[in-house]
Structure formats: structure tokens, C-alpha cells
């Protein structure tokens, strides 16, 4: 079967270069190149891509927001974030929004093809640089929370529902639920009461951080 790929990046040299690379492979068809997230959301039904290579930072609708909206419209699409940012927070946030993988823009060209094949087979793909950035940071025997997770922990500890948090942070309820699971896993806490107790004991509710 031919894999239908959509490339979304606001730098024409990037999209043209990736398109030329991908079109050299059998079994891949580039169904379009777009320059912003909103166009991707608007055209995802029509173009019906199997995989979207999506930049994070674009004018207008960001790659993160576009990821959530695209997956609500077409859940079977696999989204690979293509970015120059290698910070753990960027990577973790992209994955929590539903992306299947993360590729840095300086990867060898054949790695993009490998990433596409991996996510089409149902896997998750992280380039070497992204994997290294995501190595767990341990503090007092616990994985460190990202700043977004700390924000959500604060909201939850104040008794706000997933829906309330989603509205406050302008993200989907599904994303809040994913963050909540990650927070509980990292902290080894199974209940909302436990999260509140942790927040009190570590000064989160006083805004002193974790």
C-alpha cells in the first residue's frame, strides 16, 4: 500500500527538500505541502494523509493545537513532529498532544523514511537527539514534572475538574487526562487526594514549585 504523506512547514525550502526526498521512495506519495496549521486542519479530510510531518512553530495555529484538532477530525492519521527544538518540554508536550513521534530537522534524510515506516506499523518514533533529551531526570527518586505538568497539578490540587483545567489552559480534556496520568505515574500517586496532599507537602499550592 502507498503511504500518503502531508508536509506542513512554513519554510518552503524545508517542505521542498523533504518532498523531493520522500518522492524518491517507492510506496510513498506526498499528497500536499502546506505552510500553516490551520490549512492542515481545513484540508485533512480532503487530502486524507496517513502521516503528517508537522512543524511546531508556524504562523497562526501552532503545531500542537493543529495536532489535537487534526486527530479529532481524523484519528487514524499519524502525526510526526518535525522541529528544530530539542528541549524535553517541547518533545514531551508534543507526545502528550497525540503525536506519534518527534524528529529533529537535522536528522539524516533516510531517518524520515524510517520514522514514517515505524509509525505506519503502529509504533512511536523518536530520533536519537529527541531520545537523549527525554531521558528521565530524577529528583529525590521521582521523575521531574515538566512546567506544564506542574501547572496542571496546581489546577487539580485546587479541586478543578479535567474540563475546568482544559478550559483554563485552552487544551482538550483528553490532553489534560494524559497529563494527569503522566503526573500520577511520575509521582507514584494513584488518587486525586494523593495529588492534593503532594501539592500541599511540596509547596505547590503556595506557588513555590516542585
C-alpha positions as CSV (number, residue, x, y, z in Angstrom):
1,X,0.0,0.0,0.0
2,X,1.1,3.6,-0.7
3,X,1.6,5.8,2.3
4,X,0.0,9.2,1.9
5,X,2.2,11.9,3.4
6,X,1.3,15.6,4.1
7,X,4.1,18.0,4.9
8,X,3.3,21.1,6.9
9,X,6.0,23.7,7.5
10,X,6.2,27.4,6.9
11,X,9.7,27.2,5.3
12,X,9.4,26.4,1.6
13,X,13.0,25.1,1.4
14,X,12.2,22.5,4.2
15,X,9.0,21.3,2.5
16,X,10.5,21.1,-0.9
17,X,13.6,19.3,0.3
18,X,11.5,16.7,2.3
19,X,9.1,16.3,-0.6
20,X,12.0,15.6,-3.0
21,X,13.5,13.0,-0.6
22,X,10.2,11.2,0.0
23,X,9.2,11.1,-3.6
24,X,12.3,9.1,-4.4
25,X,11.0,6.2,-2.3
26,X,8.6,3.6,-3.7
27,X,5.4,3.3,-1.6
28,X,5.2,7.0,-0.5
29,X,3.0,9.6,-2.1
30,X,3.3,13.3,-1.0
31,X,-0.3,14.4,-1.1
32,X,0.4,18.1,-0.3
33,X,2.7,20.7,1.2
34,X,1.1,23.3,3.4
35,X,2.6,26.3,5.3
36,X,0.4,26.6,8.4
37,X,-1.5,24.5,10.9
38,X,-4.9,25.9,10.0
39,X,-4.6,24.8,6.4
40,X,-3.7,21.3,7.6
41,X,-6.8,21.2,9.8
42,X,-9.0,22.5,7.0
43,X,-7.7,20.1,4.4
44,X,-7.0,16.9,6.4
45,X,-10.3,15.3,5.4
46,X,-9.9,16.1,1.7
47,X,-6.2,15.1,1.5
48,X,-6.7,12.0,3.8
49,X,-3.0,11.7,4.7
50,X,-1.8,8.6,6.6
51,X,1.1,10.5,8.0
52,X,1.6,14.3,8.6
53,X,5.1,15.7,9.1
54,X,4.2,18.8,11.1
55,X,6.3,21.7,12.3
56,X,5.7,23.1,15.8
57,X,6.2,26.8,15.3
58,X,4.2,28.3,12.5
59,X,2.2,31.5,12.0
60,X,-1.3,31.4,13.3
61,X,-2.3,27.9,14.6
62,X,0.6,26.2,16.3
63,X,1.6,22.6,15.5
64,X,0.4,21.5,19.0
65,X,-3.0,22.9,18.5
66,X,-3.2,21.6,15.0
67,X,-2.2,18.1,16.2
68,X,-5.2,18.0,18.6
69,X,-7.7,19.3,16.0
70,X,-6.4,17.0,13.2
71,X,-6.8,14.0,15.4
72,X,-10.3,14.9,16.4
73,X,-11.2,15.1,12.7
74,X,-9.2,12.1,11.5
75,X,-8.0,10.0,14.4
76,X,-6.3,7.4,12.2
77,X,-3.7,9.9,10.9
78,X,-0.3,9.6,12.4
79,X,1.5,12.8,13.2
80,X,5.2,13.1,13.3
81,X,6.5,16.4,14.7
82,X,9.4,17.9,12.7
83,X,11.2,20.5,14.7
84,X,14.5,22.2,15.4
85,X,13.7,22.3,19.1
86,X,15.2,19.5,21.2
87,X,14.1,20.6,24.7
88,X,12.5,17.9,26.7
89,X,9.4,20.0,27.4
90,X,8.8,20.6,23.6
91,X,9.1,16.8,23.0
92,X,7.0,15.6,25.9
93,X,4.3,18.2,25.2
94,X,4.1,17.2,21.5
95,X,3.7,13.5,22.5
96,X,1.1,14.3,25.1
97,X,-0.9,16.1,22.4
98,X,-1.1,12.9,20.4
99,X,1.9,13.0,18.1
100,X,3.3,9.5,17.3
101,X,6.9,10.7,17.1
102,X,9.4,13.6,17.1
103,X,12.1,14.2,14.5
104,X,14.7,17.0,14.7
105,X,15.2,18.8,11.4
106,X,18.9,18.0,11.2
107,X,18.4,14.2,11.1
108,X,19.8,12.2,8.1
109,X,17.3,12.2,5.3
110,X,16.7,8.4,5.4
111,X,15.6,8.7,9.0
112,X,12.5,10.5,8.0
113,X,11.5,7.4,5.9
114,X,12.3,5.2,8.8
115,X,10.1,7.3,11.1
116,X,7.2,7.1,8.6
117,X,7.5,3.3,8.3
118,X,7.7,3.0,12.1
119,X,4.5,4.9,12.9
120,X,2.7,3.3,10.0
121,X,3.5,-0.1,11.6
122,X,1.8,1.2,14.8
123,X,5.0,2.3,16.6
124,X,6.3,5.5,18.1
125,X,9.4,7.1,16.6
126,X,11.9,9.3,18.4
127,X,15.1,10.4,16.6
128,X,18.3,9.9,18.6
129,X,18.5,13.6,19.7
130,X,15.0,13.5,20.9
131,X,15.5,10.3,22.9
132,X,18.5,11.8,24.6
133,X,16.6,14.9,25.6
134,X,13.8,12.8,27.1
135,X,16.0,10.7,29.4
136,X,14.1,10.9,32.7
137,X,15.5,13.4,35.2
138,X,15.3,12.0,38.7
139,X,14.9,14.2,41.7
140,X,14.5,12.6,45.2
141,X,13.7,9.3,43.5
142,X,10.9,10.8,41.3
143,X,10.9,11.9,37.7
144,X,10.8,15.6,37.4
145,X,7.5,17.1,36.2
146,X,7.5,19.4,33.2
147,X,6.3,23.0,33.8
148,X,3.0,22.2,32.0
149,X,2.5,19.2,34.4
150,X,3.3,21.4,37.4
151,X,0.6,23.8,36.2
152,X,-1.9,21.1,35.8
153,X,-1.0,19.6,39.2
154,X,-1.7,23.0,40.7
155,X,-5.1,23.2,39.0
156,X,-6.1,19.7,40.0
157,X,-4.9,20.2,43.6
158,X,-7.2,23.2,43.8
159,X,-10.1,20.9,43.0
160,X,-10.7,21.8,39.4
161,X,-12.1,19.2,37.1
162,X,-10.4,18.0,33.9
163,X,-12.9,20.1,31.9
164,X,-12.1,23.2,34.0
165,X,-8.4,22.7,33.5
166,X,-8.9,22.2,29.8
167,X,-10.8,25.5,29.5
168,X,-8.3,27.4,31.6
169,X,-5.3,26.2,29.6
170,X,-7.1,26.2,26.3
171,X,-6.3,22.5,25.6
172,X,-8.5,19.4,25.2
173,X,-9.9,17.4,28.0
174,X,-8.1,14.4,26.5
175,X,-4.8,16.2,26.8
176,X,-5.5,17.0,30.5
177,X,-6.3,13.4,31.1
178,X,-3.0,12.3,29.5
179,X,-1.1,14.8,31.6
180,X,-2.9,13.7,34.7
181,X,-1.9,10.0,34.1
182,X,1.7,11.1,33.5
183,X,1.8,13.1,36.7
184,X,0.4,10.2,38.7
185,X,2.9,7.8,37.1
186,X,5.9,10.1,37.7
187,X,4.9,10.7,41.3
188,X,3.8,7.2,42.1
189,X,0.4,8.5,43.2
190,X,-2.9,6.8,42.3
191,X,-5.6,9.2,43.6
192,X,-6.6,12.8,43.2
193,X,-6.5,13.1,47.0
194,X,-2.9,11.9,46.8
195,X,-2.1,14.6,44.3
196,X,-3.6,17.3,46.5
197,X,-1.6,16.0,49.5
198,X,1.6,16.0,47.5
199,X,0.9,19.6,46.3
200,X,0.4,20.7,49.9
201,X,3.5,19.0,51.2
202,X,5.8,20.3,48.4
203,X,4.5,23.9,48.4
204,X,2.8,23.8,45.0
205,X,-0.3,25.5,46.3
206,X,1.8,28.3,47.6
207,X,3.4,28.8,44.2
208,X,6.8,27.7,45.2
209,X,7.1,25.0,42.6
210,X,8.0,21.3,42.9
